[in-house]
Amino acid sequence: MSVFDVLLLAGLVIGTVCFEACPGNFCPPKWQRLKVVREELDYAGSVMLGKDEESGCMCREVPGKFSFCYGRATCRSFPKNFNITTNTLLVKATQIIELKIGDLSKLTDLETLKIEGNNNLSRISTGSFLEMSRLSNLSISYNANLRSLEVGSFDGLINLERLFLVKNAFVKLAELTLALAKIPRLQKLQLSENNFRRISRFDFEPMRDCALNELNLILCQIEQIAPQAFNPLTNLTVLRLGENSFDASTITRVIEETIEHVPLRLLNLYLIGLRKSPPKPLLTAIGKSNITSLCLARNQFEVINADSFPQMPNLQILDLREVLLLNITNDAFVGLSNLKTLLLSGNKLSSIPEGALLERLTYLDLQHNSGNSFASTYFSIFGQKFTKMKNLELLDLSFNAIHAVYNSSFLGLVNLRILGLKNATIFYIANGSFAMLPKLVFLNLENNHFAKNHSMGLRFELFEGLGNLRVLLLGGCGISFINKHPNPFRELKNLRHLGLERNKLITIQGFEVLINLRTLDLSQNGLQPWYGRIFHKNYQLKDVRLGNNRFSFLTETMIKDFENLINLELRNNPFTCDCSFSWNTGTIMRLIENQTIFCAFPESTTRLTIQEFLQQEHCQNLALVLPLVFLFIFIAVLIFLLYYFRWHLRYWLFLTRLYLSRNGKIRIHKERSAYTNYIYDAFVSYSSEDRNFVIRLVTMLENYPPFIKLCVYERDFEVGTTISENVLESLAKSRKTLLIISNSYAKSQWCKWESQLAEHHRLFFRNENGEYIDDSLILIKLGPVNEAHLTPTLKYLLKTRIYLHWDVEEKKQKVFWEKLRTTLAPPQEINENTYL
């Protein structure tokens, strides 16, 4: 059995009427809706064919699937001038009043035609379908003014097998059967939701011995049926009469007469108003027939006991859904010796009744049972309920308040293949609960929070013994992480489909043990891009769904993981559309070709799909733009570094020039400046708090040989000019610069600025011979200086230059003054050939 077969067999959301009889031990129902509804078609990807000027109809086509024409205001006749390439055509919501001969002359290749929702349509002329010999499916439904058919309306439909005439305005069945008799191969006829009210014994006489094997008369307001009404339909095997108003005696007489002449196998009597218990004469008649499938859903039987069902040896499928059942006694189904499928969903059972645990059953549906709606209780599966049910292959307990599953809950179900526990309010699953289900291939645990309350997430013992499992559904279970060691999936070697949608996963791992995995659903989580390989050992994986996550980009690792996929779903992720991602690869573009994936960021791209963004010229100049961006960043960083280390650079530049000058590699300018060009021998930079020392300094240097002339701002600066101009001018007029460095000096912003100017002036200072020298700055340190106040310039000068230190001892002061006078003394003569 393939994974798709398993999914088909396990259509666990039941909404059907009744079921086909089947051979063998396993009889799954044929899922159908209780009421006939319009088939929903997927119009995505349709393309405009244009407007037919003659008819006024607009037509579109979904390539390879179907075409449809419409025009409630303008379409007044059947479209003729279009080249329809599909074999299915839908004509709906038009102003067409009549279908005439020749209207379909250009549509002779159609196999399916639907004429639906045309409120003005009132006539189908004789011969309208004469050339439609290939048509096998025809629907003329939901046309509110179509009240009758002409006898020859369906002439020419020699291969029509299925005809739908749902919810028109028909009231006389006899008028329809005269037209229907002209369809030789008709097998399925759907007449539901027409207002027939009564069916006489002659209404189906024109169709005597026709090929019809299925007749649907659901919700036709039928009150009377002649007992012999269906006798002419000698090949009829399926009869659906649900949602009509006849009483039990009427339907009993009909069935008693019909089974004598018609080979019925399936009888649908849902919601026909039966109360308290099934009518005994009706069931007795059915028990004598060959009917194998009986639907009594949506009637009202609070209790089923031993008197409810007589001997019915041929019955294989019994549908008792939504009949308000409160209890089933132990001997309720004793007379149903061959019952294989029992449907009890939507009732008021608070536990699995002993009477429903029949050893012969292969299919048991107990969905939506948890007491009554006013006093909801837990649905108990406690104890060893299934020890005798060795033939059961499908068990559905979904939508019950089960609360907990124990390791004895499913003991005895050695042949169970499909188990439904969706929305079962399960908070606890004991280790080894599924270990006794060796043949299980389908397990649905969706929307149960058993993993949310466990610190280890999915426990590694949870799926013990499920080596044959093909499909595992864990959507909406509150799973936030999956352990890799120990791995909860380690025994699922045959798993084909894993559903983990609607959980709380942010990262994923642990899939390498699923060597046969083909489809994986991780949509609606919080997944983010990953950088380590996830699917590199899943060689069979072909379909991955990642929609509604938090992917803003795809990594190279993710693209490698997707290389072998056939389908990849990525819708509704907040993708950033810029030139930095790797969308434009053959792998990804192939996988998202038929998807509409919108950009989320930046705002200018939010209305564009990924394909539209890549088709524009956003990234074509990337090779030019990126180098320019990098160059701009490099220049900006370089400028910042040059500015930040400007004083260090200037100092190294000065050393280089000094070295080159002393080695004769820099030529001296012809114009040379002697010391006599200077007004001052030294400019004194000091803090006003060190004024007393500066007064003594001036006295000792200017009043004693060699009579050094100093520039002191409090005495020599011109009044009225700015301080900065005076400092710059004084530096230029001074042969040397004397820095009196103290703690106060280091704190002063003005002093810091003067020291920087002095350093700058020193870097470009030349002596009288035009040579670059390194002795224009003289440093005097007064006491200890807090290094936290020193600028990088002052730190550098104190570390790299020899400075004079003022000491309070008189003997040392004498040496201090002698050294300072010697340093500041002007040269004795100017000699162009003398180098310092």
GUKOL-612288 format. One record per residue (C-alpha): x, y, z. Coordinates in steps of 0.5 Angstrom, whole numbers, plus 2048, in hexadecimal, padded with zeros to 3 digits. Each point is the difference from the previous one (the first is absolute). Layout:
! GUKOL-612288
XYZ/...
This chain:
! GUKOL-612288
800800800/8038077FE/800806805/7FA8037FB/7FC7FA801/801800807/7FD808800/7FA7FE7FC/7FE7FA804/801804807/7FC8067FE/7FF801807/7FB807800/7FA7FC7FE/7FA8047FD/7FD7FB7FC/7F97FD7FE/8017F87FF/8057FB7FD/8017FC7FB/8007F8801/8077FD7FF/8037F9800/8057FE805/801801807/801807800/7FB8057FE/801807801/7FB8057FE/7FF8047FA/801807802/7FA8057FE/7FD806803/7F97FF803/7FD8067FB/8028017F9/8048067FF/8038037FA/8077FE7FF/805805802/8058017FA/807803800/8008067FC/807802802/8058017FA/7FA8017FB/8028047F9/7FB8047FC/7FD7FE7FA/7FD8067FE/7F88027FF/7FC7FD7FB/7FD8067FC/7FA7FC7FE/7FE7FD806/803805805/8037FB804/807801804/8047F9800/8067FE804/8047FA800/8047FC805/8057FD7FB/8007F8800/7FA800805/7F98047FE/7FD8067FD/7FB804802/7FB8057FD/7FC806804/7FD8067FF/7FA802805/7FE8067FC/8037FF7F9/8007F97FE/7F97FE7FD/8027FA7FC/8047FA800/8088027FE/8027FE7F9/8068037FE/8057FE805/8057FA7FF/7FF7FC806/8067FC801/7FE7FC806/7FB7FA801/7FC804805/7FC8067FF/7FC804806/7FA8057FE/7FE804806/7FD806802/7FD8027F9/7FA8037FD/7FF7FA7FB/7F87FF800/8007FA7FB/8057FA7FE/7FF7FF7F8/8027FC7FB/8078027FD/802803807/8057FB801/8027FE7F9/807802801/8017FD807/7FF7F97FE/8077FD803/7FD802807/8007FA805/7FD804806/7FB8067FF/7FD804806/7FB8057FF/7FE803807/7FE806803/7FC8037FA/7FA803803/7FD8027FA/8017F97FC/7F97FD7FF/8007FB7FA/8057FB7FD/7FD7FF7F9/8007F97FD/8067FE7FC/805805804/8057FA802/7FF7FD7F9/8088007FF/8027FF807/8027F97FF/806800804/7FD803806/8007FC806/7FE805806/7FB805800/7FD805805/7FA8047FF/7FF803807/7FF806804/7FB8037FB/7FB803803/7FB8017FA/8017F97FD/7F97FD801/8007FA7FB/8047FC7FB/7FD7FF7F9/8007F87FE/8068017FB/804805804/8067FA801/8007FD7F9/8077FF7FE/8037FE807/8017F97FE/806800805/7FE804806/8017FC806/7FE805806/7FB806800/7FF805805/7F9804800/801803807/7FC805803/7FC8037FA/7F9801800/7FD7F97FE/7FA7FE803/7FD7FA7FB/8057FA800/7FC7FD7FB/8028067FB/8077FF801/8007F8800/7FE8017F9/8068047FE/8047FB804/7FE7FA7FC/8048027FA/8077FF804/8027F97FF/806800804/7FE804806/8027FD806/800805806/7FA805800/800806805/7F9803801/801803807/7FD807803/7FA8007FB/7F9801802/7FD7F97FE/7FB7FF806/7FE7F97FE/8027FB7FB/7FB7FB7FD/8017F97FD/8008027F9/805806801/8067FC7FE/7FD7FB7FB/8038047FA/8077FD803/7FE7F9801/8067FB7FF/8058067FF/807800802/7FF804806/8037FE807/800806804/7FA805802/801805805/7F9804802/803803806/7FC806803/7FB8007FB/7FA802805/7FD7F97FE/7FA7FE804/7FD7FA7FC/8037FB7FC/7FC7FA7FD/8037F9802/8017FE7F9/8048077FE/8077FD7FF/7FE7F97FD/8018027F9/808802802/8027F9800/807801800/800805806/8057FE806/801807803/7F9804803/801806804/7FA803803/802804805/7FD807803/7F97FE7FE/7FA801804/7FC7F97FF/7FF7FC806/8027F9802/7FA7FC7FD/8018037F9/8087FF7FF/7FE7F9803/7FB7FE7FB/8058037FA/8067FC803/7FC7F9800/7FD8017F9/8078037FD/8047FA803/7FC7FB7FC/8028037F9/806804801/8077FE802/801805806/807800803/800807804/7FA804803/801807803/7FA802804/804805804/7FC806804/7F97FD7FE/7FD801807/8007FA803/800800807/8017FC807/8027FA7FC/8017FD7F9/7F97FD7FD/8007F9801/7FC7FE7FA/8058057FB/8067FC803/7FD7F9800/7FF8027F8/8078027FF/8027FA804/7FD7FC7FB/8038037FA/8078017FD/802807803/807800803/800807802/7FB804804/800807802/7FB802805/805807802/7FC806803/7FA7FC803/7FF800807/8017F9804/802802807/8017F8802/8027FA7FB/7FE7FA804/7FF7F87FE/7F98027FD/8038057FB/8037FC7FB/7FD7FA7FD/8047FA7FD/8048047FA/8057FB7FD/8028047FA/801807803/807802800/800807801/7FC804805/800807801/7FD803807/803807800/7FD805804/7FA7FC802/800803807/8037F9803/801800807/8017F8801/8017FA7FC/7FE7FA804/8057FA800/7FB7FC7FB/7FE8057FC/8037FE7F9/8007F8801/7FB7FF7FA/8068047FC/8047FA7FF/8048037FA/801807802/8068037FE/800807801/7FC804805/800808800/7FE803807/803807800/7FC806802/7FC7FC806/800801807/8047FA802/805801806/8047FA7FF/8007FA7FB/7FA7FC801/8017F9801/7FB7FE7FB/8048047FA/8067FC801/7FE7FA7FB/8067FB7FF/7FE8007F8/8018087FF/8058037FC/7FE807800/7FE804807/7FE807800/7FF803806/8028087FF/7FD805804/7FD7FD806/801803807/7FA800803/7FB8057FF/8018077FE/7FE803807/8047FC804/8067FE7FC/8047FA803/8067FC7FF/7FF7FA7FB/8037FA803/8047FB7FD/8037FE806/8017F8801/8017FB7FB/7FA8017FB/8037FD7FA/8027FA802/7FB7FC7FB/8018047FA/8057FD7FC/7FD8027FA/7FF807801/8058047FB/7FD807800/7FE803807/7FF808800/7FF803807/8018077FE/7FD806803/7FF7FD807/802802807/8057FA801/805803804/8057FB801/8027FA7FC/8037FA804/8047FA7FE/7FA7FB800/7FB8057FC/8017FC7FA/8027F9802/7FD7FB7FB/8008047FA/8057FC7FC/7FD8027F9/7FF807801/8038047FA/7FC807802/800804806/7FC807801/802804806/7FF8077FD/7FE805805/7FF7FB806/802804806/8067FC801/805802805/8037FA802/8027FA7FC/8047FA804/8067FD7FD/7FF7FA7FB/7F88027FF/8017FE7F9/8057FB800/7FA7FB800/7FE8027F9/8057FD7FB/7FC8017FA/7FF807801/8018047FA/7FC807801/800804807/7FD806801/802804806/7FE8077FE/7FE806805/8027FC806/805803805/8037FA803/8078027FE/7FF807803/8007FE807/8067FC7FF/807803802/8037FB7FA/7FB8027FB/7FF7FA7FC/8027FA804/8047FB7FC/7FC7FA803/7F98037FD/8017FD7FA/8037F9802/7FD7FA7FC/7FE8047FA/8057FE7FB/7FA7FF7FA/7FD807801/8008047FA/7FC806802/801804806/7FC806801/802805806/7FE8077FE/7FE804806/8037FC805/804806804/8077FD7FE/805805801/8067FB7FE/8027F97FE/8067FD803/8057FD7FC/8037FB806/7FC7FC801/7FC8017FA/7F87FF801/8007FE7F8/8057FB801/7FB7FA7FE/7FC8037FB/8057FD7FA/7FA8007FB/7FC806802/7FE8047F9/7FD806803/801804806/7FC806802/803805805/7FC8067FE/7FD805805/8057FF805/805804804/8067FE7FC/8068057FF/8057FB7FE/8007F97FD/8047FA801/8007F8800/7FD7FF7F9/8067FC7FE/7FD7F9803/7FA8017FC/8037FD7FA/7F97FE7FC/7FD807801/7FD8037FA/7FC806802/801805806/7FB805803/804805804/7FB8067FE/7FE805806/805800804/806805802/8057FD7FC/8068047FF/8067FF7FA/8047FA802/8087FF7FE/8017F9802/7FD7FB7FB/7FA7FD802/7FD7FB7FA/8077FE7FE/7FE7F9802/7F98007FD/8017FD7F9/7F87FF7FF/7FE807802/7FC8037FB/7FB805803/802805805/7FB805803/803806803/7FA806800/7FF804805/806800804/806806801/8047FF7FA/8038067FE/8057FD7FB/8037FA7FE/8077FD802/8047FC7FB/7FF7FA805/7F98017FF/8008007F9/8057FA800/7FA7FC804/7FB8027FB/8047FD7FA/7FC7FA7FF/7F9802802/7FA8007FB/7FC805804/802805805/7FB805803/802807802/7FA804801/7FF806805/807800802/803807802/8058007FA/8058067FF/8018017F9/8068037FF/8077FE7FC/8037FC805/7FC7FA800/8007FA7FC/7F97FF7FD/8038017F9/8027F87FF/7FD7FB7FC/7FE7FC806/7FC805803/7FD8037FA/7FE7F97FE/7FC7FF807/7FD806800/7FE8017F9/7F87FF801/800804807/7FE807802/805802805/800807802/806805802/800802807/805805801/8028057FE/7FA804800/8018027F8/7FF7F97FE/7FA7FD804/7FC8007FA/8057FC7FC/8007F8800/8077FD800/8007FF7F8/7FE8077FF/805803804/8067FC7FD/7FD8027F9/801807801/807803800/801801808/8067FB7FF/8038017F9/805805803/8027FD806/8077FE7FD/8018087FF/7FD802807/8037FC805/8078027FE/7FE807800/7FD7FF807/8067FC803/8058067FD/7FB805804/8017FC806/8077FF7FF/8018087FF/7FC802806/8037FB805/8078027FD/7FE808801/7FE7FE807/8067FC802/8058067FD/7FC805804/8007FC807/8087FF7FF/8018067FD/806802805/8037FA800/8008007F9/803807800/8057FE805/8037FA7FB/8008047FA/804805804/8057FB802/8007FD7F9/8028077FE/805801805/8037FA7FE/8008027F9/803806801/8067FE804/8027FB7FB/8008057FB/7FA7FD7FC/7FC807801/8038067FC/800807804/7FC8057FE/8048067FE/7FC805804/8037FF807/7FD803807/805802805/7FE800807/800808800/7F97FF7FC/7FD7FE807/7FE805805/8007FB806/8047FB802/7FB7FB802/7F8801801/7FE7FD807/7F97FC800/7FE7FF807/7FA800805/7FE806803/8007FC807/8078007FF/8018077FF/805801806/8057FB7FD/8008037F9/801807804/8077FD803/8017FD7F9/8008077FD/804803805/8067FA800/8008007F8/7FF8077FE/804804805/8067FB800/8057FE7FA/7FF7FE7FB/7FA805801/7FA7FB7FD/7FA8047FD/7FA7FC802/7F98017FD/7FB800806/7F88017FE/7FF804806/8058057FE/8018007F9/7FA7FF7FC/7FC8057FD/7FA803803/7FA8007FC/8027FA7FB/7FD7F9801/8047FB804/8017FB7FB/8038057FB/805802805/8027F9802/8017FE7F8/8048077FF/8047FF807/8027F97FE/8028027F9/805806803/8037FB805/8067FC7FF/7FE7FB805/7FA7FE804/8007FE807/7FA7FC803/7FF801808/7FD7F9801/7FC7FF806/7F97FD803/7FD8077FF/8038007F9/7FD7F97FE/7F9802802/8008077FC/7FD8007F9/8048067FE/8067FD802/7FE7F97FC/7FF8047FA/807804801/8037FA801/7FD7FD7F9/8028067FD/807800802/8017F97FE/7FD8027F9/8058057FF/8067FC803/7FE7FB7FA/8028057FB/805804803/8078017FD/806803802/8048067FE/8037FB7FA/7F97FE7FE/8017F9803/7FA7FC804/802800807/7FD7FD806/802804806/7FB8067FF/7FC7FD806/802800807/7FC7FD806/800802807/7FC7FC805/7FE803807/7FE7FA805/7FC7FA7FE/7FB8007FB/7FA7FC800/8007FB7F9/7F8801800/8018077FE/8057FF7FB/7FF8017F8/8037FB7FB/8048057FE/803802807/8017F8802/8047FF7F9/804806802/8027FE807/8017F97FE/8058027FA/803806802/805802806/7FD805804/803804806/7FD7FF807/7FF806805/8027FE807/7FF803806/8077FF802/8058067FF/8067FC7FE/7FC7FD7FA/7FD8067FF/8068037FE/8027FB7FB/7F98007FD/8018087FF/8077FE7FC/7FD7FB7FC/7FA8047FE/8048067FE/8057FC7FC/7FA7FD7FC/7FD8077FF/8068037FE/8008037F9/8067FE7FB/806804800/8018007F9/7FC7FE7F9/8047FB7FC/7FD7FE7FA/8047F9800/7FE7FF807/7FB7FA801/7FD7FF807/
